[in-house]
Amino acid sequence: MGDNKVKIQYGGHQVDATLIDVNQTSERWNEYFLEDGSVLKMKLVLTKVYRVDEQYDGDGNPVYVMQSTNVTAINCPQHLKRLDSTGGL
């Protein structure tokens, strides 16, 4: 890990932070089964992690600020899908 010092917004202020590399990930899908037969799948994908310099939580742990995005997928029964004007999907 090199010198990855940056400025970020935290708690309404610009603070010093360190960009931390993520060495290993395991992003599992959350699956939600709906009454109409559809299955919604979602997972959070971590994109960046910052450790706020000289900031600690109530247990003494360093404060981390994370950036992420949600990925979604839908699997629904055929009868719920809208057909295009040619009768196909």
PDB file of N, CA, C and O in Angstrom:
ATOM      1  N   MET A   1       0.854  -1.172   0.000  1.00  0.00           N
ATOM      2  CA  MET A   1       0.000   0.000   0.000  1.00  0.00           C
ATOM      3  C   MET A   1       0.897   1.232   0.000  1.00  0.00           C
ATOM      4  O   MET A   1       1.708   1.417   0.908  1.00  0.00           O
ATOM      5  N   GLY A   2       0.750   2.069  -1.016  1.00  0.00           N
ATOM      6  CA  GLY A   2       1.552   3.280  -1.115  1.00  0.00           C
ATOM      7  C   GLY A   2       0.898   4.414  -0.346  1.00  0.00           C
ATOM      8  O   GLY A   2      -0.011   4.203   0.458  1.00  0.00           O
ATOM      9  N   ASP A   3       1.381   5.621  -0.611  1.00  0.00           N
ATOM     10  CA  ASP A   3       0.821   6.811   0.030  1.00  0.00           C
ATOM     11  C   ASP A   3      -0.441   7.204  -0.727  1.00  0.00           C
ATOM     12  O   ASP A   3      -0.362   7.880  -1.753  1.00  0.00           O
ATOM     13  N   ASN A   4      -1.589   6.793  -0.238  1.00  0.00           N
ATOM     14  CA  ASN A   4      -2.869   7.017  -0.892  1.00  0.00           C
ATOM     15  C   ASN A   4      -3.695   8.041  -0.141  1.00  0.00           C
ATOM     16  O   ASN A   4      -4.891   7.835   0.065  1.00  0.00           O
ATOM     17  N   LYS A   5      -3.082   9.142   0.272  1.00  0.00           N
ATOM     18  CA  LYS A   5      -3.779  10.182   1.030  1.00  0.00           C
ATOM     19  C   LYS A   5      -4.674  10.983   0.097  1.00  0.00           C
ATOM     20  O   LYS A   5      -4.259  11.387  -0.989  1.00  0.00           O
ATOM     21  N   VAL A   6      -5.912  11.207   0.538  1.00  0.00           N
ATOM     22  CA  VAL A   6      -6.890  11.965  -0.244  1.00  0.00           C
ATOM     23  C   VAL A   6      -7.726  12.813   0.705  1.00  0.00           C
ATOM     24  O   VAL A   6      -7.669  12.634   1.922  1.00  0.00           O
ATOM     25  N   LYS A   7      -8.492  13.725   0.152  1.00  0.00           N
ATOM     26  CA  LYS A   7      -9.484  14.498   0.902  1.00  0.00           C
ATOM     27  C   LYS A   7     -10.854  13.976   0.498  1.00  0.00           C
ATOM     28  O   LYS A   7     -11.129  13.803  -0.689  1.00  0.00           O
ATOM     29  N   ILE A   8     -11.726  13.720   1.493  1.00  0.00           N
ATOM     30  CA  ILE A   8     -13.089  13.267   1.222  1.00  0.00           C
ATOM     31  C   ILE A   8     -14.060  14.058   2.094  1.00  0.00           C
ATOM     32  O   ILE A   8     -13.650  14.720   3.048  1.00  0.00           O
ATOM     33  N   GLN A   9     -15.333  13.985   1.765  1.00  0.00           N
ATOM     34  CA  GLN A   9     -16.383  14.575   2.580  1.00  0.00           C
ATOM     35  C   GLN A   9     -16.839  13.548   3.612  1.00  0.00           C
ATOM     36  O   GLN A   9     -17.174  12.415   3.269  1.00  0.00           O
ATOM     37  N   TYR A  10     -16.847  13.957   4.875  1.00  0.00           N
ATOM     38  CA  TYR A  10     -17.298  13.081   5.952  1.00  0.00           C
ATOM     39  C   TYR A  10     -17.890  13.951   7.053  1.00  0.00           C
ATOM     40  O   TYR A  10     -17.237  14.873   7.541  1.00  0.00           O
ATOM     41  N   GLY A  11     -19.102  13.664   7.437  1.00  0.00           N
ATOM     42  CA  GLY A  11     -19.750  14.409   8.512  1.00  0.00           C
ATOM     43  C   GLY A  11     -19.919  15.883   8.194  1.00  0.00           C
ATOM     44  O   GLY A  11     -19.882  16.727   9.090  1.00  0.00           O
ATOM     45  N   GLY A  12     -20.107  16.197   6.899  1.00  0.00           N
ATOM     46  CA  GLY A  12     -20.303  17.582   6.492  1.00  0.00           C
ATOM     47  C   GLY A  12     -19.024  18.389   6.389  1.00  0.00           C
ATOM     48  O   GLY A  12     -19.071  19.604   6.196  1.00  0.00           O
ATOM     49  N   HIS A  13     -17.878  17.728   6.516  1.00  0.00           N
ATOM     50  CA  HIS A  13     -16.596  18.422   6.447  1.00  0.00           C
ATOM     51  C   HIS A  13     -15.666  17.703   5.484  1.00  0.00           C
ATOM     52  O   HIS A  13     -15.821  16.509   5.228  1.00  0.00           O
ATOM     53  N   GLN A  14     -14.700  18.438   4.955  1.00  0.00           N
ATOM     54  CA  GLN A  14     -13.654  17.808   4.169  1.00  0.00           C
ATOM     55  C   GLN A  14     -12.573  17.336   5.136  1.00  0.00           C
ATOM     56  O   GLN A  14     -12.062  18.117   5.939  1.00  0.00           O
ATOM     57  N   VAL A  15     -12.228  16.047   5.052  1.00  0.00           N
ATOM     58  CA  VAL A  15     -11.267  15.458   5.980  1.00  0.00           C
ATOM     59  C   VAL A  15     -10.181  14.710   5.214  1.00  0.00           C
ATOM     60  O   VAL A  15     -10.349  14.357   4.047  1.00  0.00           O
ATOM     61  N   ASP A  16      -9.061  14.479   5.901  1.00  0.00           N
ATOM     62  CA  ASP A  16      -7.989  13.655   5.340  1.00  0.00           C
ATOM     63  C   ASP A  16      -8.370  12.194   5.507  1.00  0.00           C
ATOM     64  O   ASP A  16      -8.926  11.794   6.530  1.00  0.00           O
ATOM     65  N   ALA A  17      -8.063  11.408   4.491  1.00  0.00           N
ATOM     66  CA  ALA A  17      -8.355   9.979   4.536  1.00  0.00           C
ATOM     67  C   ALA A  17      -7.292   9.231   3.735  1.00  0.00           C
ATOM     68  O   ALA A  17      -6.517   9.825   2.986  1.00  0.00           O
ATOM     69  N   THR A  18      -7.279   7.937   3.912  1.00  0.00           N
ATOM     70  CA  THR A  18      -6.366   7.066   3.177  1.00  0.00           C
ATOM     71  C   THR A  18      -7.189   6.092   2.356  1.00  0.00           C
ATOM     72  O   THR A  18      -8.044   5.390   2.895  1.00  0.00           O
ATOM     73  N   LEU A  19      -6.935   6.045   1.042  1.00  0.00           N
ATOM     74  CA  LEU A  19      -7.585   5.076   0.175  1.00  0.00           C
ATOM     75  C   LEU A  19      -6.989   3.708   0.458  1.00  0.00           C
ATOM     76  O   LEU A  19      -5.775   3.524   0.372  1.00  0.00           O
ATOM     77  N   ILE A  20      -7.845   2.746   0.798  1.00  0.00           N
ATOM     78  CA  ILE A  20      -7.403   1.403   1.166  1.00  0.00           C
ATOM     79  C   ILE A  20      -7.765   0.433   0.048  1.00  0.00           C
ATOM     80  O   ILE A  20      -8.917   0.377  -0.384  1.00  0.00           O
ATOM     81  N   ASP A  21      -6.779  -0.331  -0.419  1.00  0.00           N
ATOM     82  CA  ASP A  21      -7.044  -1.347  -1.435  1.00  0.00           C
ATOM     83  C   ASP A  21      -7.832  -2.501  -0.835  1.00  0.00           C
ATOM     84  O   ASP A  21      -7.599  -2.886   0.311  1.00  0.00           O
ATOM     85  N   VAL A  22      -8.753  -3.048  -1.597  1.00  0.00           N
ATOM     86  CA  VAL A  22      -9.513  -4.229  -1.192  1.00  0.00           C
ATOM     87  C   VAL A  22      -8.803  -5.437  -1.818  1.00  0.00           C
ATOM     88  O   VAL A  22      -8.708  -5.537  -3.041  1.00  0.00           O
ATOM     89  N   ASN A  23      -8.312  -6.343  -0.983  1.00  0.00           N
ATOM     90  CA  ASN A  23      -7.519  -7.474  -1.468  1.00  0.00           C
ATOM     91  C   ASN A  23      -8.349  -8.689  -1.864  1.00  0.00           C
ATOM     92  O   ASN A  23      -7.948  -9.450  -2.744  1.00  0.00           O
ATOM     93  N   GLN A  24      -9.495  -8.878  -1.228  1.00  0.00           N
ATOM     94  CA  GLN A  24     -10.292 -10.059  -1.514  1.00  0.00           C
ATOM     95  C   GLN A  24     -11.758  -9.693  -1.363  1.00  0.00           C
ATOM     96  O   GLN A  24     -12.133  -8.953  -0.454  1.00  0.00           O
ATOM     97  N   THR A  25     -12.583 -10.217  -2.259  1.00  0.00           N
ATOM     98  CA  THR A  25     -14.009  -9.945  -2.167  1.00  0.00           C
ATOM     99  C   THR A  25     -14.807 -11.228  -2.316  1.00  0.00           C
ATOM    100  O   THR A  25     -14.354 -12.207  -2.909  1.00  0.00           O
ATOM    101  N   SER A  26     -15.991 -11.191  -1.766  1.00  0.00           N
ATOM    102  CA  SER A  26     -16.972 -12.257  -1.957  1.00  0.00           C
ATOM    103  C   SER A  26     -18.329 -11.575  -1.910  1.00  0.00           C
ATOM    104  O   SER A  26     -18.846 -11.265  -0.837  1.00  0.00           O
ATOM    105  N   GLU A  27     -18.888 -11.350  -3.066  1.00  0.00           N
ATOM    106  CA  GLU A  27     -20.149 -10.618  -3.157  1.00  0.00           C
ATOM    107  C   GLU A  27     -21.255 -11.602  -3.512  1.00  0.00           C
ATOM    108  O   GLU A  27     -21.362 -12.049  -4.654  1.00  0.00           O
ATOM    109  N   ARG A  28     -22.056 -11.924  -2.546  1.00  0.00           N
ATOM    110  CA  ARG A  28     -23.128 -12.894  -2.740  1.00  0.00           C
ATOM    111  C   ARG A  28     -24.421 -12.182  -3.098  1.00  0.00           C
ATOM    112  O   ARG A  28     -24.627 -11.018  -2.754  1.00  0.00           O
ATOM    113  N   TRP A  29     -25.276 -12.895  -3.787  1.00  0.00           N
ATOM    114  CA  TRP A  29     -26.589 -12.372  -4.157  1.00  0.00           C
ATOM    115  C   TRP A  29     -27.571 -12.544  -3.005  1.00  0.00           C
ATOM    116  O   TRP A  29     -27.582 -13.581  -2.341  1.00  0.00           O
ATOM    117  N   ASN A  30     -28.389 -11.535  -2.770  1.00  0.00           N
ATOM    118  CA  ASN A  30     -29.575 -11.662  -1.913  1.00  0.00           C
ATOM    119  C   ASN A  30     -30.726 -11.955  -2.857  1.00  0.00           C
ATOM    120  O   ASN A  30     -30.900 -11.253  -3.853  1.00  0.00           O
ATOM    121  N   GLU A  31     -31.503 -12.963  -2.568  1.00  0.00           N
ATOM    122  CA  GLU A  31     -32.632 -13.327  -3.429  1.00  0.00           C
ATOM    123  C   GLU A  31     -33.940 -13.094  -2.688  1.00  0.00           C
ATOM    124  O   GLU A  31     -34.099 -13.488  -1.533  1.00  0.00           O
ATOM    125  N   TYR A  32     -34.878 -12.441  -3.383  1.00  0.00           N
ATOM    126  CA  TYR A  32     -36.190 -12.138  -2.822  1.00  0.00           C
ATOM    127  C   TYR A  32     -37.238 -12.800  -3.713  1.00  0.00           C
ATOM    128  O   TYR A  32     -37.343 -12.486  -4.899  1.00  0.00           O
ATOM    129  N   PHE A  33     -38.011 -13.714  -3.135  1.00  0.00           N
ATOM    130  CA  PHE A  33     -39.023 -14.458  -3.868  1.00  0.00           C
ATOM    131  C   PHE A  33     -40.367 -13.761  -3.680  1.00  0.00           C
ATOM    132  O   PHE A  33     -40.869 -13.669  -2.559  1.00  0.00           O
ATOM    133  N   LEU A  34     -40.949 -13.273  -4.769  1.00  0.00           N
ATOM    134  CA  LEU A  34     -42.188 -12.511  -4.705  1.00  0.00           C
ATOM    135  C   LEU A  34     -43.394 -13.408  -4.935  1.00  0.00           C
ATOM    136  O   LEU A  34     -43.285 -14.467  -5.554  1.00  0.00           O
ATOM    137  N   GLU A  35     -44.548 -12.974  -4.432  1.00  0.00           N
ATOM    138  CA  GLU A  35     -45.769 -13.761  -4.566  1.00  0.00           C
ATOM    139  C   GLU A  35     -46.181 -13.990  -6.011  1.00  0.00           C
ATOM    140  O   GLU A  35     -46.871 -14.967  -6.300  1.00  0.00           O
ATOM    141  N   ASP A  36     -45.772 -13.104  -6.937  1.00  0.00           N
ATOM    142  CA  ASP A  36     -46.159 -13.284  -8.348  1.00  0.00           C
ATOM    143  C   ASP A  36     -45.248 -14.261  -9.084  1.00  0.00           C
ATOM    144  O   ASP A  36     -45.395 -14.446 -10.292  1.00  0.00           O
ATOM    145  N   GLY A  37     -44.305 -14.892  -8.373  1.00  0.00           N
ATOM    146  CA  GLY A  37     -43.414 -15.874  -8.978  1.00  0.00           C
ATOM    147  C   GLY A  37     -42.077 -15.293  -9.423  1.00  0.00           C
ATOM    148  O   GLY A  37     -41.199 -16.037  -9.861  1.00  0.00           O
ATOM    149  N   SER A  38     -41.912 -13.996  -9.318  1.00  0.00           N
ATOM    150  CA  SER A  38     -40.655 -13.358  -9.707  1.00  0.00           C
ATOM    151  C   SER A  38     -39.594 -13.552  -8.621  1.00  0.00           C
ATOM    152  O   SER A  38     -39.897 -13.705  -7.437  1.00  0.00           O
ATOM    153  N   VAL A  39     -38.356 -13.540  -9.072  1.00  0.00           N
ATOM    154  CA  VAL A  39     -37.220 -13.582  -8.148  1.00  0.00           C
ATOM    155  C   VAL A  39     -36.378 -12.347  -8.429  1.00  0.00           C
ATOM    156  O   VAL A  39     -35.889 -12.156  -9.543  1.00  0.00           O
ATOM    157  N   LEU A  40     -36.212 -11.505  -7.403  1.00  0.00           N
ATOM    158  CA  LEU A  40     -35.348 -10.336  -7.501  1.00  0.00           C
ATOM    159  C   LEU A  40     -34.030 -10.681  -6.834  1.00  0.00           C
ATOM    160  O   LEU A  40     -34.004 -11.180  -5.709  1.00  0.00           O
ATOM    161  N   LYS A  41     -32.935 -10.413  -7.534  1.00  0.00           N
ATOM    162  CA  LYS A  41     -31.611 -10.665  -6.987  1.00  0.00           C
ATOM    163  C   LYS A  41     -30.878  -9.332  -6.889  1.00  0.00           C
ATOM    164  O   LYS A  41     -30.895  -8.528  -7.821  1.00  0.00           O
ATOM    165  N   MET A  42     -30.234  -9.111  -5.743  1.00  0.00           N
ATOM    166  CA  MET A  42     -29.472  -7.889  -5.535  1.00  0.00           C
ATOM    167  C   MET A  42     -28.161  -8.219  -4.820  1.00  0.00           C
ATOM    168  O   MET A  42     -28.084  -9.150  -4.018  1.00  0.00           O
ATOM    169  N   LYS A  43     -27.145  -7.433  -5.132  1.00  0.00           N
ATOM    170  CA  LYS A  43     -25.910  -7.520  -4.355  1.00  0.00           C
ATOM    171  C   LYS A  43     -25.237  -6.160  -4.347  1.00  0.00           C
ATOM    172  O   LYS A  43     -25.343  -5.379  -5.292  1.00  0.00           O
ATOM    173  N   LEU A  44     -24.553  -5.907  -3.269  1.00  0.00           N
ATOM    174  CA  LEU A  44     -23.785  -4.688  -3.108  1.00  0.00           C
ATOM    175  C   LEU A  44     -22.356  -4.960  -3.569  1.00  0.00           C
ATOM    176  O   LEU A  44     -21.751  -5.951  -3.161  1.00  0.00           O
ATOM    177  N   VAL A  45     -21.816  -4.088  -4.415  1.00  0.00           N
ATOM    178  CA  VAL A  45     -20.451  -4.232  -4.885  1.00  0.00           C
ATOM    179  C   VAL A  45     -19.649  -3.039  -4.370  1.00  0.00           C
ATOM    180  O   VAL A  45     -19.932  -1.893  -4.721  1.00  0.00           O
ATOM    181  N   LEU A  46     -18.660  -3.313  -3.547  1.00  0.00           N
ATOM    182  CA  LEU A  46     -17.814  -2.284  -2.971  1.00  0.00           C
ATOM    183  C   LEU A  46     -16.867  -1.767  -4.040  1.00  0.00           C
ATOM    184  O   LEU A  46     -16.189  -2.558  -4.696  1.00  0.00           O
ATOM    185  N   THR A  47     -16.805  -0.439  -4.230  1.00  0.00           N
ATOM    186  CA  THR A  47     -15.939   0.125  -5.260  1.00  0.00           C
ATOM    187  C   THR A  47     -14.713   0.829  -4.685  1.00  0.00           C
ATOM    188  O   THR A  47     -13.640   0.777  -5.286  1.00  0.00           O
ATOM    189  N   LYS A  48     -14.851   1.488  -3.527  1.00  0.00           N
ATOM    190  CA  LYS A  48     -13.714   2.159  -2.883  1.00  0.00           C
ATOM    191  C   LYS A  48     -13.903   2.142  -1.373  1.00  0.00           C
ATOM    192  O   LYS A  48     -15.028   2.153  -0.873  1.00  0.00           O
ATOM    193  N   VAL A  49     -12.775   2.113  -0.652  1.00  0.00           N
ATOM    194  CA  VAL A  49     -12.798   2.175   0.810  1.00  0.00           C
ATOM    195  C   VAL A  49     -11.774   3.221   1.250  1.00  0.00           C
ATOM    196  O   VAL A  49     -10.622   3.209   0.817  1.00  0.00           O
ATOM    197  N   TYR A  50     -12.221   4.116   2.114  1.00  0.00           N
ATOM    198  CA  TYR A  50     -11.342   5.129   2.696  1.00  0.00           C
ATOM    199  C   TYR A  50     -11.327   4.965   4.212  1.00  0.00           C
ATOM    200  O   TYR A  50     -12.373   4.736   4.821  1.00  0.00           O
ATOM    201  N   ARG A  51     -10.156   5.080   4.822  1.00  0.00           N
ATOM    202  CA  ARG A  51     -10.050   5.131   6.277  1.00  0.00           C
ATOM    203  C   ARG A  51      -9.828   6.601   6.643  1.00  0.00           C
ATOM    204  O   ARG A  51      -8.852   7.217   6.215  1.00  0.00           O
ATOM    205  N   VAL A  52     -10.740   7.148   7.435  1.00  0.00           N
ATOM    206  CA  VAL A  52     -10.654   8.554   7.818  1.00  0.00           C
ATOM    207  C   VAL A  52      -9.537   8.697   8.850  1.00  0.00           C
ATOM    208  O   VAL A  52      -9.537   8.026   9.881  1.00  0.00           O
ATOM    209  N   ASP A  53      -8.588   9.580   8.555  1.00  0.00           N
ATOM    210  CA  ASP A  53      -7.443   9.772   9.449  1.00  0.00           C
ATOM    211  C   ASP A  53      -7.887  10.356  10.788  1.00  0.00           C
ATOM    212  O   ASP A  53      -8.663  11.310  10.841  1.00  0.00           O
ATOM    213  N   GLU A  54      -7.379   9.762  11.863  1.00  0.00           N
ATOM    214  CA  GLU A  54      -7.596  10.256  13.227  1.00  0.00           C
ATOM    215  C   GLU A  54      -9.069  10.307  13.651  1.00  0.00           C
ATOM    216  O   GLU A  54      -9.439  11.127  14.491  1.00  0.00           O
ATOM    217  N   GLN A  55      -9.909   9.440  13.077  1.00  0.00           N
ATOM    218  CA  GLN A  55     -11.315   9.347  13.467  1.00  0.00           C
ATOM    219  C   GLN A  55     -11.597   7.913  13.906  1.00  0.00           C
ATOM    220  O   GLN A  55     -11.198   6.961  13.236  1.00  0.00           O
ATOM    221  N   TYR A  56     -12.295   7.765  15.048  1.00  0.00           N
ATOM    222  CA  TYR A  56     -12.560   6.441  15.609  1.00  0.00           C
ATOM    223  C   TYR A  56     -14.005   6.372  16.088  1.00  0.00           C
ATOM    224  O   TYR A  56     -14.580   7.381  16.495  1.00  0.00           O
ATOM    225  N   ASP A  57     -14.587   5.177  16.037  1.00  0.00           N
ATOM    226  CA  ASP A  57     -15.951   5.008  16.532  1.00  0.00           C
ATOM    227  C   ASP A  57     -15.931   4.817  18.049  1.00  0.00           C
ATOM    228  O   ASP A  57     -14.872   4.883  18.674  1.00  0.00           O
ATOM    229  N   GLY A  58     -17.098   4.582  18.633  1.00  0.00           N
ATOM    230  CA  GLY A  58     -17.219   4.445  20.080  1.00  0.00           C
ATOM    231  C   GLY A  58     -16.457   3.274  20.666  1.00  0.00           C
ATOM    232  O   GLY A  58     -16.170   3.259  21.863  1.00  0.00           O
ATOM    233  N   ASP A  59     -16.118   2.273  19.825  1.00  0.00           N
ATOM    234  CA  ASP A  59     -15.357   1.111  20.297  1.00  0.00           C
ATOM    235  C   ASP A  59     -13.863   1.242  20.029  1.00  0.00           C
ATOM    236  O   ASP A  59     -13.096   0.320  20.305  1.00  0.00           O
ATOM    237  N   GLY A  60     -13.447   2.395  19.488  1.00  0.00           N
ATOM    238  CA  GLY A  60     -12.029   2.601  19.195  1.00  0.00           C
ATOM    239  C   GLY A  60     -11.590   2.133  17.829  1.00  0.00           C
ATOM    240  O   GLY A  60     -10.402   2.190  17.512  1.00  0.00           O
ATOM    241  N   ASN A  61     -12.528   1.668  17.003  1.00  0.00           N
ATOM    242  CA  ASN A  61     -12.192   1.217  15.647  1.00  0.00           C
ATOM    243  C   ASN A  61     -12.036   2.414  14.720  1.00  0.00           C
ATOM    244  O   ASN A  61     -12.726   3.419  14.889  1.00  0.00           O
ATOM    245  N   PRO A  62     -11.127   2.316  13.731  1.00  0.00           N
ATOM    246  CA  PRO A  62     -11.017   3.402  12.764  1.00  0.00           C
ATOM    247  C   PRO A  62     -12.330   3.553  11.987  1.00  0.00           C
ATOM    248  O   PRO A  62     -13.060   2.583  11.787  1.00  0.00           O
ATOM    249  N   VAL A  63     -12.610   4.768  11.560  1.00  0.00           N
ATOM    250  CA  VAL A  63     -13.810   5.026  10.763  1.00  0.00           C
ATOM    251  C   VAL A  63     -13.470   4.793   9.296  1.00  0.00           C
ATOM    252  O   VAL A  63     -12.478   5.312   8.786  1.00  0.00           O
ATOM    253  N   TYR A  64     -14.307   4.005   8.627  1.00  0.00           N
ATOM    254  CA  TYR A  64     -14.157   3.737   7.202  1.00  0.00           C
ATOM    255  C   TYR A  64     -15.346   4.338   6.465  1.00  0.00           C
ATOM    256  O   TYR A  64     -16.480   4.281   6.941  1.00  0.00           O
ATOM    257  N   VAL A  65     -15.076   4.912   5.301  1.00  0.00           N
ATOM    258  CA  VAL A  65     -16.120   5.408   4.412  1.00  0.00           C
ATOM    259  C   VAL A  65     -16.047   4.550   3.160  1.00  0.00           C
ATOM    260  O   VAL A  65     -14.986   4.403   2.553  1.00  0.00           O
ATOM    261  N   MET A  66     -17.182   3.988   2.784  1.00  0.00           N
ATOM    262  CA  MET A  66     -17.209   3.079   1.652  1.00  0.00           C
ATOM    263  C   MET A  66     -18.063   3.625   0.531  1.00  0.00           C
ATOM    264  O   MET A  66     -19.099   4.245   0.772  1.00  0.00           O
ATOM    265  N   GLN A  67     -17.631   3.396  -0.691  1.00  0.00           N
ATOM    266  CA  GLN A  67     -18.433   3.687  -1.871  1.00  0.00           C
ATOM    267  C   GLN A  67     -18.821   2.347  -2.476  1.00  0.00           C
ATOM    268  O   GLN A  67     -18.006   1.429  -2.562  1.00  0.00           O
ATOM    269  N   SER A  68     -20.079   2.250  -2.894  1.00  0.00           N
ATOM    270  CA  SER A  68     -20.557   0.984  -3.442  1.00  0.00           C
ATOM    271  C   SER A  68     -21.636   1.251  -4.476  1.00  0.00           C
ATOM    272  O   SER A  68     -22.124   2.372  -4.626  1.00  0.00           O
ATOM    273  N   THR A  69     -21.987   0.204  -5.172  1.00  0.00           N
ATOM    274  CA  THR A  69     -23.097   0.260  -6.117  1.00  0.00           C
ATOM    275  C   THR A  69     -23.921  -1.009  -5.938  1.00  0.00           C
ATOM    276  O   THR A  69     -23.402  -2.037  -5.505  1.00  0.00           O
ATOM    277  N   ASN A  70     -25.207  -0.932  -6.274  1.00  0.00           N
ATOM    278  CA  ASN A  70     -26.078  -2.102  -6.212  1.00  0.00           C
ATOM    279  C   ASN A  70     -26.227  -2.689  -7.607  1.00  0.00           C
ATOM    280  O   ASN A  70     -26.414  -1.963  -8.583  1.00  0.00           O
ATOM    281  N   VAL A  71     -26.144  -3.991  -7.686  1.00  0.00           N
ATOM    282  CA  VAL A  71     -26.366  -4.718  -8.938  1.00  0.00           C
ATOM    283  C   VAL A  71     -27.655  -5.509  -8.759  1.00  0.00           C
ATOM    284  O   VAL A  71     -27.842  -6.175  -7.740  1.00  0.00           O
ATOM    285  N   THR A  72     -28.548  -5.438  -9.750  1.00  0.00           N
ATOM    286  CA  THR A  72     -29.827  -6.145  -9.647  1.00  0.00           C
ATOM    287  C   THR A  72     -30.053  -7.037 -10.863  1.00  0.00           C
ATOM    288  O   THR A  72     -29.540  -6.772 -11.951  1.00  0.00           O
ATOM    289  N   ALA A  73     -30.817  -8.083 -10.661  1.00  0.00           N
ATOM    290  CA  ALA A  73     -31.238  -8.981 -11.734  1.00  0.00           C
ATOM    291  C   ALA A  73     -32.658  -9.438 -11.411  1.00  0.00           C
ATOM    292  O   ALA A  73     -32.999  -9.640 -10.246  1.00  0.00           O
ATOM    293  N   ILE A  74     -33.475  -9.598 -12.435  1.00  0.00           N
ATOM    294  CA  ILE A  74     -34.873 -10.005 -12.251  1.00  0.00           C
ATOM    295  C   ILE A  74     -35.129 -11.245 -13.094  1.00  0.00           C
ATOM    296  O   ILE A  74     -34.774 -11.298 -14.271  1.00  0.00           O
ATOM    297  N   ASN A  75     -35.746 -12.230 -12.479  1.00  0.00           N
ATOM    298  CA  ASN A  75     -36.189 -13.425 -13.184  1.00  0.00           C
ATOM    299  C   ASN A  75     -37.679 -13.555 -12.900  1.00  0.00           C
ATOM    300  O   ASN A  75     -38.081 -13.867 -11.780  1.00  0.00           O
ATOM    301  N   CYS A  76     -38.496 -13.313 -13.925  1.00  0.00           N
ATOM    302  CA  CYS A  76     -39.942 -13.362 -13.693  1.00  0.00           C
ATOM    303  C   CYS A  76     -40.593 -14.381 -14.629  1.00  0.00           C
ATOM    304  O   CYS A  76     -40.024 -14.737 -15.661  1.00  0.00           O
ATOM    305  N   PRO A  77     -41.794 -14.848 -14.260  1.00  0.00           N
ATOM    306  CA  PRO A  77     -42.507 -15.802 -15.097  1.00  0.00           C
ATOM    307  C   PRO A  77     -42.808 -15.199 -16.478  1.00  0.00           C
ATOM    308  O   PRO A  77     -42.976 -13.987 -16.614  1.00  0.00           O
ATOM    309  N   GLN A  78     -42.872 -16.046 -17.473  1.00  0.00           N
ATOM    310  CA  GLN A  78     -43.094 -15.616 -18.851  1.00  0.00           C
ATOM    311  C   GLN A  78     -44.374 -14.797 -19.006  1.00  0.00           C
ATOM    312  O   GLN A  78     -44.399 -13.842 -19.782  1.00  0.00           O
ATOM    313  N   HIS A  79     -45.448 -15.156 -18.275  1.00  0.00           N
ATOM    314  CA  HIS A  79     -46.728 -14.456 -18.449  1.00  0.00           C
ATOM    315  C   HIS A  79     -46.692 -13.012 -17.937  1.00  0.00           C
ATOM    316  O   HIS A  79     -47.601 -12.238 -18.240  1.00  0.00           O
ATOM    317  N   LEU A  80     -45.670 -12.633 -17.174  1.00  0.00           N
ATOM    318  CA  LEU A  80     -45.545 -11.258 -16.697  1.00  0.00           C
ATOM    319  C   LEU A  80     -44.738 -10.374 -17.648  1.00  0.00           C
ATOM    320  O   LEU A  80     -44.744  -9.151 -17.513  1.00  0.00           O
ATOM    321  N   LYS A  81     -44.051 -10.982 -18.600  1.00  0.00           N
ATOM    322  CA  LYS A  81     -43.210 -10.214 -19.537  1.00  0.00           C
ATOM    323  C   LYS A  81     -44.058  -9.563 -20.604  1.00  0.00           C
ATOM    324  O   LYS A  81     -45.062 -10.127 -21.040  1.00  0.00           O
ATOM    325  N   ARG A  82     -43.661  -8.391 -21.022  1.00  0.00           N
ATOM    326  CA  ARG A  82     -44.359  -7.653 -22.071  1.00  0.00           C
ATOM    327  C   ARG A  82     -43.789  -8.074 -23.421  1.00  0.00           C
ATOM    328  O   ARG A  82     -42.573  -8.094 -23.611  1.00  0.00           O
ATOM    329  N   LEU A  83     -44.658  -8.404 -24.341  1.00  0.00           N
ATOM    330  CA  LEU A  83     -44.237  -8.787 -25.684  1.00  0.00           C
ATOM    331  C   LEU A  83     -44.111  -7.536 -26.540  1.00  0.00           C
ATOM    332  O   LEU A  83     -44.847  -6.569 -26.346  1.00  0.00           O
ATOM    333  N   ASP A  84     -43.159  -7.555 -27.504  1.00  0.00           N
ATOM    334  CA  ASP A  84     -43.071  -6.412 -28.416  1.00  0.00           C
ATOM    335  C   ASP A  84     -44.119  -6.551 -29.523  1.00  0.00           C
ATOM    336  O   ASP A  84     -44.891  -7.510 -29.511  1.00  0.00           O
ATOM    337  N   SER A  85     -44.163  -5.641 -30.455  1.00  0.00           N
ATOM    338  CA  SER A  85     -45.219  -5.593 -31.478  1.00  0.00           C
ATOM    339  C   SER A  85     -45.186  -6.790 -32.419  1.00  0.00           C
ATOM    340  O   SER A  85     -46.179  -7.063 -33.093  1.00  0.00           O
ATOM    341  N   THR A  86     -44.046  -7.527 -32.482  1.00  0.00           N
ATOM    342  CA  THR A  86     -43.961  -8.699 -33.366  1.00  0.00           C
ATOM    343  C   THR A  86     -44.341  -9.983 -32.641  1.00  0.00           C
ATOM    344  O   THR A  86     -44.318 -11.062 -33.233  1.00  0.00           O
ATOM    345  N   GLY A  87     -44.687  -9.873 -31.373  1.00  0.00           N
ATOM    346  CA  GLY A  87     -45.064 -11.054 -30.603  1.00  0.00           C
ATOM    347  C   GLY A  87     -43.895 -11.705 -29.895  1.00  0.00           C
ATOM    348  O   GLY A  87     -44.078 -12.693 -29.184  1.00  0.00           O
ATOM    349  N   GLY A  88     -42.696 -11.171 -30.074  1.00  0.00           N
ATOM    350  CA  GLY A  88     -41.524 -11.690 -29.388  1.00  0.00           C
ATOM    351  C   GLY A  88     -41.214 -10.896 -28.145  1.00  0.00           C
ATOM    352  O   GLY A  88     -41.932  -9.962 -27.788  1.00  0.00           O
ATOM    353  N   LEU A  89     -40.134 -11.278 -27.489  1.00  0.00           N
ATOM    354  CA  LEU A  89     -39.700 -10.548 -26.290  1.00  0.00           C
ATOM    355  C   LEU A  89     -38.811  -9.407 -26.658  1.00  0.00           C
ATOM    356  O   LEU A  89     -38.347  -8.678 -25.781  1.00  0.00           O
TER     357      LEU A  89
END
